[in-house]
Amino acid sequence: MSPRRQNPALLQLATLYPQLFGEQPKPLKRGIFQDLEQAQPGVFAPADLKLALGIHTRSSRYLQAVSQGQPRHDLQGNVVEQMAPEHVFHALVEVFRRRRPRDGEDLTQKLLRRMAMAFEASGLTREAYLELVRGRDDATNALLDEAMAEVAARTAKDEALLRAFEASGCATVEAFADMYGMQVRQVGPQLDRAKRLRG
């Protein structure tokens, strides 16, 4: 089987802007098409450039960068804006849709964890987040609801632990963890999360 032929315009973009279009692509700022036309006048036919950008932004490597919540970059590689929560979420779903599980690997649990992390990283309320990311796909919406339920359960557990810590009279997290036979490395982050949520 012969190797897949690369898009010539995309190869040229990777040569001109390796930090954006190379092996580890960075998410592109909105309006990058116009920026490229201005920065490289006459180098690309508009249709070729549009096709190359479409191939690039639908690639698994690019979607992986978006799903990690990496910010958007301009042609100089400068960060220009944070990635919108809905773009992170939809890229995350697509990355997992394309993945093939290894032996015994449960991709659903990994996706649920990543969905929960994406929600928490957004800094939005549950309602605002759901309004942005909920789509028409029932299976994805069911997974989203499950991830949100897990976040709510963990939040309640963290809050209960914080209340117990406050009522314990212990001066340190270490003393509190020791009193209840818990591990400090788990108790500390739980208490920190609960304090953050309280504001």
C-alpha positions in Angstrom: 0.0 0.0 0.0 1.5 3.4 -1.0 1.8 6.1 1.7 -0.9 8.7 1.8 0.0 11.8 -0.2 0.3 14.9 1.9 -1.6 18.1 0.9 1.1 20.4 -0.7 -0.3 23.6 0.8 -0.3 22.0 4.3 3.4 20.8 3.8 4.2 24.4 2.8 2.5 25.8 5.9 4.5 23.3 8.1 7.7 24.6 6.5 6.7 28.3 7.0 5.2 27.9 10.5 6.6 24.7 12.1 5.6 25.8 15.6 1.9 25.8 14.5 1.7 23.2 11.8 4.5 20.8 12.7 4.5 17.5 14.6 3.0 19.1 17.7 0.5 21.6 16.3 -0.8 24.5 18.4 -4.4 25.6 18.2 -4.8 28.5 15.7 -6.4 31.8 16.4 -9.8 32.5 14.7 -9.3 34.4 11.5 -5.9 32.7 10.7 -7.0 32.3 7.1 -7.0 36.1 6.6 -3.7 36.4 8.6 -2.1 33.9 6.3 -3.3 35.6 3.1 -1.8 38.9 4.4 1.4 37.4 5.6 2.0 35.3 2.5 0.4 37.3 -0.4 0.1 35.2 -3.6 1.7 32.1 -2.0 -1.5 30.2 -1.6 -4.6 30.0 -3.8 -7.5 30.8 -1.4 -9.2 27.4 -2.2 -6.0 25.5 -1.5 -5.4 27.4 1.7 -8.9 26.7 2.9 -8.6 23.0 2.1 -5.2 22.8 3.9 -6.6 24.5 7.0 -9.6 22.2 7.0 -7.5 19.1 6.8 -5.2 20.4 9.5 -7.9 21.4 12.0 -9.7 18.1 11.6 -6.5 16.1 12.2 -6.3 14.0 15.3 -3.1 15.7 16.4 -4.7 19.1 16.2 -7.9 18.0 17.9 -5.8 16.5 20.7 -4.2 19.9 21.3 -7.6 21.5 21.4 -9.0 18.8 23.7 -6.3 19.6 26.2 -7.5 23.2 26.5 -4.4 24.7 24.9 -4.9 28.4 24.0 -5.1 29.7 20.5 -2.0 31.1 18.8 -1.2 33.7 16.1 1.3 33.2 13.2 4.2 34.3 15.5 3.2 31.6 18.0 1.9 34.1 20.6 -1.1 33.1 22.7 -4.0 35.3 21.6 -7.0 33.8 23.5 -8.0 30.9 25.6 -9.8 28.0 24.0 -13.6 28.2 24.4 -15.0 25.4 26.7 -17.3 24.1 24.0 -14.4 23.7 21.6 -12.4 21.8 24.2 -15.4 19.5 24.9 -16.3 18.7 21.2 -12.6 18.1 20.4 -12.4 15.8 23.4 -15.4 13.8 22.3 -14.0 13.5 18.7 -10.6 12.4 19.9 -12.1 9.6 22.0 -14.5 8.6 19.2 -11.4 8.0 16.9 -9.4 6.1 19.5 -9.1 2.4 19.4 -8.9 0.8 22.9 -5.9 -1.3 23.8 -6.5 -4.7 25.4 -8.8 -4.3 28.4 -8.7 -0.5 28.2 -12.0 1.2 29.2 -12.1 4.4 27.1 -15.5 5.3 28.5 -14.1 5.8 32.0 -11.2 7.8 30.6 -13.6 10.0 28.6 -15.8 10.6 31.7 -12.7 11.7 33.7 -11.6 14.0 30.9 -15.1 15.5 30.6 -15.2 16.1 34.3 -11.7 17.8 34.2 -12.8 19.9 31.2 -15.9 21.1 33.1 -13.8 22.0 36.2 -11.2 23.8 34.1 -13.9 25.9 32.4 -14.7 27.7 35.7 -18.3 27.8 34.6 -21.4 26.8 36.6 -23.0 23.5 35.7 -25.9 25.2 34.0 -23.7 27.6 31.9 -21.4 24.7 30.9 -24.2 22.4 29.8 -25.8 25.2 27.8 -22.6 25.6 25.8 -21.7 21.9 25.2 -24.9 19.9 25.1 -25.6 18.8 21.6 -28.0 16.6 19.7 -26.2 13.3 20.2 -28.0 11.4 22.9 -25.1 9.0 23.7 -22.7 12.0 24.2 -25.3 13.8 26.3 -25.7 10.7 28.5 -22.0 10.5 29.1 -21.9 14.2 29.8 -24.7 13.8 32.4 -22.7 10.9 34.0 -19.5 13.0 34.2 -21.5 15.9 35.8 -23.0 13.5 38.3 -19.5 12.2 39.2 -18.3 15.8 39.7 -21.3 16.6 41.9 -20.7 13.5 44.0 -17.0 14.3 44.4 -17.8 17.9 45.3 -20.2 16.7 48.0 -17.6 14.4 49.4 -15.0 17.1 49.4 -17.3 19.5 51.2 -18.2 16.9 53.8 -14.4 16.2 54.4 -13.8 20.0 54.8 -16.6 20.3 57.4 -15.1 17.3 59.3 -11.7 18.9 59.2 -13.1 22.2 60.5 -15.0 20.5 63.3 -12.0 18.2 64.2 -10.0 20.9 66.0 -6.9 19.7 64.2 -4.3 22.4 63.4 -2.9 20.7 60.4 -4.0 18.5 57.5 -1.4 15.9 58.5 -2.9 15.6 62.1 -6.4 15.3 60.6 -5.4 12.7 58.1 -3.6 10.7 60.8 -6.6 10.9 63.2 -8.8 9.2 60.6 -6.2 6.9 59.0 -6.2 8.7 55.7 -3.4 9.6 53.3 -2.3 13.3 53.4 -1.6 13.3 49.6 -5.3 12.5 49.0 -6.8 14.6 51.8 -4.9 17.8 51.0 -6.1 18.1 47.4 -9.7 17.3 48.4 -9.7 20.0 51.1 -8.1 22.5 48.6 -10.8 21.7 46.0 -13.6 22.2 48.6 -12.1 25.5 49.7 -11.8 26.8 46.1 -15.5 25.9 45.5 -16.5 27.9 48.6 -14.7 30.8 47.1 
